[in-house]
Amino acid sequence: MVSAATQAFTISNLFDASTNGSGWTGATAPHQIIATPGATPGTNEWFSRYTVNNGDDLFNIDESILGEFRNAPLQDNNGAGLIAASDKVRVTYLGTGAARDSFLFLAYAGSGEFDTQAFWNPIYTAGGTNNLNTYNPVSASNTLFETRGDCLYAQAKAGNTCVPSNLGQSREISGLTIGDNLVFGLQALVLHYNADNIHYPNTNYFFSGAASNNQDALGWNDKQIHTKVLNLGNNKYLVGFEDIWGGGDRDYNDNIFLFEGVTVDIEIPPILVNEPASLGLLLLMLGGMAWRRRLAAN
């Protein structure tokens, strides 16, 4: 953690998927594979994994949710910062559309701003972003999830049946103060897969919130916004990461997480999940109102 204003906190052990919502029964959630629209057949579907089959629609990622991420504006062009709305925040891993493995970690929790210089200085001293044996800012004390554990790209290509071990699992961050600024980082690891001409030669770090969280004095970060946030209501937000240096394809589906017990620092209207069902309910309500008016008129 960085900065003198860092809040003391505790990250829980992993909770199985069965503890979330009403539909998952195992340690890991069931999944579906969603190819990126327009993608070459046999590419994206090899590594996409998103949660399904939960009784709470908010925990299921489908094409409509991915479209919401892709089409949402860049939220005031500053990125939506996450704010603790409770002394406890729950984070659930809902899926990946990324080829490379990553770790989600809590980079900062406190009353001030995220001190990027304090984060990057030890990495400079270690000689670069890839020297993880020399210095690794991600540790047991701040890690939440490994996004492709037990389902690396090569494993997916071998049979397209593996499931990331953390899919649908949760952690709770406790000991927070309401109003704390929360910044989450994604450590995206090196990946080379020659058969598909996939080469990510550097370990990259991407942070939630404003573009200013994604910059450093030596230019090892890209000054881009790397998350979009969808408002589900009741202090629940979906956060999608873009994990490519320079902004990538800006679909923000590379890794998706559900945050409960948070709010954001800019206004974001709630989205309609499961829109066809919502529309049907709205039409039913309107029909009922018209029927009551007709009865009253008679």
C-alpha positions in Angstrom: 0.0 0.0 0.0 1.2 3.5 -0.6 0.8 7.0 0.9 0.7 8.0 4.5 -3.1 8.3 4.3 -3.5 4.6 3.6 -6.4 3.1 5.6 -5.9 0.0 7.6 -7.9 -2.9 6.1 -8.2 -6.6 6.0 -8.9 -8.8 3.0 -10.8 -12.0 3.7 -10.0 -15.5 2.4 -11.7 -16.5 -0.8 -15.5 -17.3 -0.6 -16.8 -20.0 -2.9 -19.2 -19.1 -5.7 -21.9 -20.9 -3.8 -22.0 -18.0 -1.2 -23.0 -15.5 -3.9 -26.6 -15.0 -5.0 -29.0 -18.0 -5.3 -27.9 -20.1 -8.2 -24.3 -21.2 -7.9 -23.7 -24.3 -5.9 -19.9 -25.0 -6.2 -16.6 -23.5 -5.4 -16.4 -22.0 -8.9 -19.3 -20.6 -10.9 -20.5 -22.2 -14.2 -19.5 -20.2 -17.3 -20.3 -19.4 -20.8 -17.9 -18.5 -23.7 -18.8 -15.4 -25.6 -16.9 -14.5 -28.8 -16.2 -10.8 -29.4 -18.6 -9.6 -32.1 -16.7 -9.6 -35.4 -13.9 -11.7 -34.1 -12.2 -14.4 -36.3 -13.8 -17.8 -35.4 -11.5 -19.9 -33.3 -9.8 -16.9 -31.5 -11.7 -15.1 -28.8 -13.9 -18.0 -27.9 -10.9 -19.9 -26.8 -10.3 -17.7 -23.8 -13.5 -15.9 -23.0 -15.1 -17.1 -19.7 -18.1 -15.3 -18.0 -20.3 -16.4 -15.1 -23.9 -17.8 -15.7 -26.7 -19.6 -14.0 -27.1 -17.5 -11.0 -30.6 -16.6 -9.7 -29.5 -13.0 -9.4 -29.2 -11.6 -13.0 -26.6 -9.1 -11.7 -24.1 -11.9 -11.3 -24.5 -13.2 -14.9 -22.4 -11.7 -17.8 -24.0 -11.9 -21.2 -23.7 -10.1 -24.6 -26.0 -7.3 -23.4 -23.7 -6.5 -20.4 -20.6 -6.6 -22.6 -22.4 -4.2 -25.0 -23.1 -1.9 -22.1 -19.4 -1.8 -21.3 -18.3 -1.2 -24.9 -20.9 1.5 -25.5 -20.8 3.4 -22.2 -19.1 6.8 -22.4 -15.7 7.3 -20.8 -17.6 8.7 -17.8 -16.7 12.3 -17.6 -13.5 11.5 -19.4 -11.9 11.2 -16.0 -12.8 7.6 -15.1 -15.2 6.8 -12.3 -13.4 6.5 -9.0 -14.7 3.9 -6.4 -15.6 5.2 -2.9 -16.4 3.0 0.1 -20.0 3.4 1.1 -19.6 1.0 4.0 -16.8 -0.3 6.3 -16.9 -3.5 4.3 -16.8 -3.9 0.5 -17.4 -7.2 -1.3 -15.7 -8.0 -4.6 -16.7 -10.9 -6.9 -14.9 -12.0 -10.0 -17.4 -12.4 -12.9 -15.2 -13.3 -15.9 -12.6 -12.6 -18.4 -12.3 -11.8 -22.1 -8.5 -11.6 -21.9 -5.9 -14.0 -23.2 -3.3 -13.3 -20.5 -3.3 -14.0 -16.8 -3.7 -11.1 -14.4 -4.0 -10.4 -10.7 -6.6 -7.9 -9.3 -5.2 -6.2 -6.2 -6.1 -3.4 -3.9 -3.6 -0.7 -4.7 -4.9 2.0 -2.3 -7.6 2.6 0.3 -7.6 5.9 2.2 -8.7 9.5 2.5 -6.3 11.0 0.0 -5.4 10.4 -3.6 -3.5 7.4 -5.0 0.2 8.3 -4.8 1.5 6.9 -8.1 5.1 7.9 -7.5 5.2 5.9 -4.2 3.8 2.9 -6.1 6.3 3.1 -9.0 9.5 4.1 -7.2 10.3 0.6 -5.9 9.6 -0.8 -9.4 12.1 1.7 -10.8 14.6 0.6 -8.2 14.1 -3.0 -9.1 14.9 -2.3 -12.7 11.6 -2.6 -14.5 8.1 -3.9 -14.5 9.1 -7.5 -15.4 11.5 -8.2 -12.5 8.9 -9.7 -10.3 11.4 -12.0 -8.6 13.2 -8.8 -7.4 10.2 -6.8 -6.5 6.5 -7.5 -6.8 3.9 -5.0 -5.5 1.3 -7.7 -5.5 1.4 -9.9 -2.5 -0.8 -12.1 -0.2 -1.8 -8.9 1.7 -3.4 -7.1 -1.2 -4.3 -9.7 -3.9 -8.0 -10.5 -4.5 -8.1 -12.8 -7.6 -6.0 -14.5 -10.2 -8.1 -14.1 -13.4 -6.8 -17.1 -15.4 -5.6 -19.5 -12.7 -6.1 -23.1 -13.8 -7.2 -21.9 -17.3 -4.3 -20.3 -19.0 -4.5 -19.6 -22.7 -2.6 -22.7 -23.7 -4.9 -24.8 -21.5 -8.0 -23.3 -23.1 -6.7 -23.9 -26.6 -6.0 -27.5 -25.7 -9.7 -28.3 -25.1 -11.7 -25.2 -24.5 -13.2 -26.7 -21.3 -11.1 -25.3 -18.4 -12.6 -22.8 -15.9 -10.6 -20.1 -14.1 -10.4 -21.2 -10.4 -11.5 -17.9 -9.0 -14.6 -17.5 -11.3 -17.6 -16.5 -9.2 -15.6 -16.3 -6.0 -15.5 -13.3 -3.7 -13.5 -11.5 -1.1 -14.5 -9.0 1.5 -12.4 -5.9 2.3 -13.1 -4.8 5.9 -11.9 -2.1 8.2 -12.6 0.6 5.8 -14.0 4.1 6.5 -17.0 5.4 4.7 -15.8 7.8 2.1 -12.4 6.1 1.5 -11.0 6.4 -1.9 -10.5 2.9 -3.3 -8.1 2.2 -6.2 -7.8 -1.3 -7.6 -4.9 -2.4 -9.8 -4.6 -5.1 -12.5 -1.2 -6.7 -12.8 -1.3 -8.1 -16.4 1.4 -10.7 -16.9 3.6 -11.6 -19.9 2.1 -14.0 -22.5 3.6 -15.4 -25.7 1.7 -17.9 -27.8 3.4 -18.2 -31.1 0.8 -20.3 -32.9 -1.7 -17.5 -32.6 0.8 -14.7 -32.9 0.0 -13.4 -29.4 2.8 -11.5 -27.7 2.5 -9.4 -24.5 6.2 -9.0 -23.6 5.7 -6.8 -20.6 4.1 -7.0 -17.2 1.7 -4.0 -17.2 -0.2 -2.3 -14.3 -3.6 -0.7 -14.9 -5.6 1.1 -12.3 -9.2 1.9 -11.8 -10.5 5.5 -11.8 -9.0 8.6 -13.4 -6.4 8.6 -16.1 -4.0 10.2 -13.6 -3.9 6.9 -11.7 -2.3 5.4 -14.9 0.8 7.6 -15.2 4.3 7.6 -14.0 7.4 9.7 -14.4 9.3 7.3 -16.6 6.4 6.5 -18.9 5.9 2.8 -17.9 2.2 3.5 -17.8 0.1 5.0 -20.5 -2.0 7.9 -19.0 -5.2 6.2 -20.3 -8.5 5.3 -18.5 -8.5 1.5 -18.0 -11.9 0.9 -16.4 -15.5 1.5 -17.1 -18.2 1.3 -14.4 -21.8 0.2 -14.7 -24.3 1.2 -12.0 -26.6 -1.7 -10.9 -28.2 0.3 -8.0 -28.1 -0.3 -4.3 -24.4 0.4 -4.1 -23.5 -2.3 -6.5 -21.3 -1.6 -9.5 -19.8 -3.7 -12.3 -16.2 -2.7 -13.1 -14.6 -3.8 -16.4 -10.9 -3.5 -17.1 -9.1 -2.9 -20.4 -5.8 -4.7 -20.1 -3.8 -3.5 -23.1 -1.2 -0.8 -22.9 -2.3 2.3 -24.8 -6.0 1.7 -24.3 -6.3 -1.5 -26.3 -9.6 -2.1 -28.1 -11.5 -0.3 -25.4 -14.2 -2.9 -25.0 -13.5 -3.1 -21.2 -14.4 -6.7 -21.0 -10.9 -8.1 -20.3 -11.8 -8.7 -16.7 -15.1 -7.9 -15.0 -15.8 -7.6 -11.3 -18.8 -6.9 -9.1 -18.3 -4.4 -6.3 -20.9 -4.2 -3.4 -20.8 -1.6 -0.7 -19.4 1.2 -2.9 -20.4 4.3 -4.7 -18.6 6.4 -7.4 -17.3 10.0 -7.5 -19.3 11.0 -10.6 -23.0 10.5 -11.4 -23.7 7.3 -13.4 -27.3 6.4 -14.2 -28.3 2.8 -13.3 -28.4 0.4 -16.3 -31.3 -1.9 -17.1 -30.2 -5.5 -16.7 -32.1 -8.2 -18.5 -33.8 -5.4 -20.5 -36.4 -7.5 -22.3 -37.8 -8.7 -18.9 -37.7 -5.1 -17.6 -39.5 -3.9 -20.7 -42.2 -6.6 -20.3 -42.7 -5.6 -16.7 -43.0 -1.9 -17.7 -45.6 -2.7 -20.3 -47.5 -4.9 -17.8 -47.5 -2.0 -15.3 -48.7 0.5 -17.9 -51.5 -1.9 -19.0 -52.6 -2.2 -15.4 -52.7 1.5 -15.0 -54.8 1.9 -18.1 -57.2 -0.8 -16.9 -57.6 0.9 -13.6 -58.3 4.3 -15.3 -60.9 2.6 -17.5 -62.6 1.1 -14.5 -62.6 4.4 -12.7 -64.1 6.1 -15.7 -67.0 3.6 -15.7 
